[in-house]
Amino acid sequence: MEDKEFIAQMAQFSSLEQMTNMSQQFTSISERLNTSSAMNVLGQDVELMVNGQAVQGAVEAVTGGDFPQLLVNDKYYDYSTLQTVYNSKGDTEL
């Protein structure tokens, strides 16, 4: 292998490593945003879609972590099932 080829290959490896690091950082930011968004619905009336069934109630608690969960009607549901958040009167979607 000639010097030019070796240097070009090293540059490619360096670029690949930087892209991998950026991807990991974006994933971490996304997880933190999900947790923050989940915390914002604490105490709100919500509607969740679980296995094709609508579940309504107030969010009593929120777990943190990579996959936040909402406690509604004494049962935990994935934050990803959240469909609608209502204002305190329960008659208008936010």
N, C-alpha and C positions, 0 to 999 in steps of 0.2 A: 504494500500500500504506500502510495506516495504521500509526502507531507501535506499537500493541498487537500487530498481526499480525507486524510486523518483529521485535519483541522475542520473541514466541512462537517464531518460526521460528529465530532465533538460539539460543534455549534448546534447541530440538530438535537443531540441528547440534552443539551442545556435548555434549549427552547421547550422540549417536551417536558422536562422537569418543571419548568416555570409554569407551563399550562396546567400540569397536574396539581401543583400547589395552589394556583388560582381557583381551580375547580373545587378543591377541598375547602378553600376559604368561602367561596360562594355558597356551598352547601351549608357551612356553619352559619353564615349570615341568614340564610333562608330559614334554618331551624330556629334561630333566635327571633326572627320576625314572626314566625308561627306562634311561638310561646307568648310573645308580647301581644299579638292579636287575640289570642285565647284569653289572656288575662283581662283584656278590655271588655269582655262580655260577662264578667263576673257580676252577678246580681241582675242581669238582664233577662227578660223573657225571650226565649228562642224557640225555633222549630228546627228539628234535626230530621234527616231522612236516613232511616236505618232499615236495611233489607226491604226497601220499597214501602215502608211504613213511616208515617209522620209521627214524631214524638215532640210534644210541646211541654214547656215548663220553664221555670226559672233556673238559671245556672247558680248552683249552690257552692261549688268549689271548682278550681282549675288546677290540674297538675302541670308541672313544667316538663322540661326535657325535650328530646328530639321529636316525640309524638305526643303533644299535649292532649289531655282528656278533660271533658266537661262532666261535672256531676249534675245530672238533671233527674228529678224524681227518684232520688236515692240510687241511681245507677250511672256508671261511668260510660261515656261515649267518646269516640275519637273526634277531635276537633274538625277533622275533614268532613264529617257528616253534617256540619252546620249549614243550614239552608237560609234561615232568616233570623234577624235580630230585630226585636220590636222595642219601641220607646217605652217609657215607664207606664203609659196608659194602655199599651198593648194593642193599639189600633192603627199604628203607622209603622211601616217598615223603615229601617235606617239604612 
